[in-house]
Amino acid sequence: MAKNKRLLDEVTKLRVSFEELSAQHVRAEDTVESLQIEVMRQKGLNEKLENDLMGLDKKGDRGTPPLVQGSQGLAGLDIGGKQVH
């Protein structure tokens, strides 16, 4: 009888543990999914930036003077950093 009680207690603990781990697993899957979405968004932004920069470079090849070393270059763009005035 005592052995049955001990086994029932152990099964109950294992079930609770399983439920907790299952919930953690679901949260981890949600986190992975949201991080994958963010990675795709960042890749898209990176690709757009690279294309924009290549477009700027091509404009420089067509008669517009290219950016000279020491100039402000991209300093006037609002890219999240400190603005130079």
N, C-alpha and C positions, 0 to 999 in steps of 0.2 A: 504494500500500500504506500509506504513512504517513497519507494523507488518510483512508482507511478506519479506521485505528487511532484517529485523532483524532475522527472522527465517532462511533465506537463508545464512546469515552470520554465524549464529550458526551452521548450517549443515556443512558449509565449514570448520569451525574450528574443528568440531567433526571428519570430514573426514581426515583432516590433522593430528589430534591427533591419530586417528586410524592407519594411515599409519606409523607414528613414532613408536607407540607401537608395531605394527606388525614387523617392522624392528628390534626393540629391542628384541622382542621375538625370532626371527630367530637367532640373534646373541647369545642370551642366550642358545638356543638349541644347536648351534654349540659349544659353550663353554662347555656345559654339555657333549656333545659327546666326545670332545677332552679330557676332564678330566676323563671320564669313560675309554677311551683307555689308558690314563696314569696310572690309578689305576690298570688296568689289567696288564700293563707292569711291574709296581712296584711289584704286587703280584707274577708275574712270577720270577722276580729277587729275591724276598724274599724267594720263594720256592727253587730256585736253591741254594741260599746261605745256607739255612737250610739243604738241602741235602748234600752240600759240607762239611758243618760242621759236620754232622752226619758221613760222610765218613771219615773225619779226626779222629773223636772219635773212630770209628770202627778200624781204623789202629792202634790206641793206644792200643786197646784191643788185638791185634794179635802179641804182642811182641815188637812193637815199643814203646819206653818209652812215657807215656802220658806227656802232658805239665805239668810241675810242677809250683806251685804257685810262683810268683815272676819272672818267666822267661818272655821272650819277647813275647811269644805266637804268636799272629797274627800281631805283630808290624811290621814285615818285609813285610807284604802284602800292596799293593798299593790300599787302600780303600778310597782314597780321603782325608785322613787326613794328618797330619804332619808326615813326614818320620823320623824314629829314626835311626841314623847311629852310 
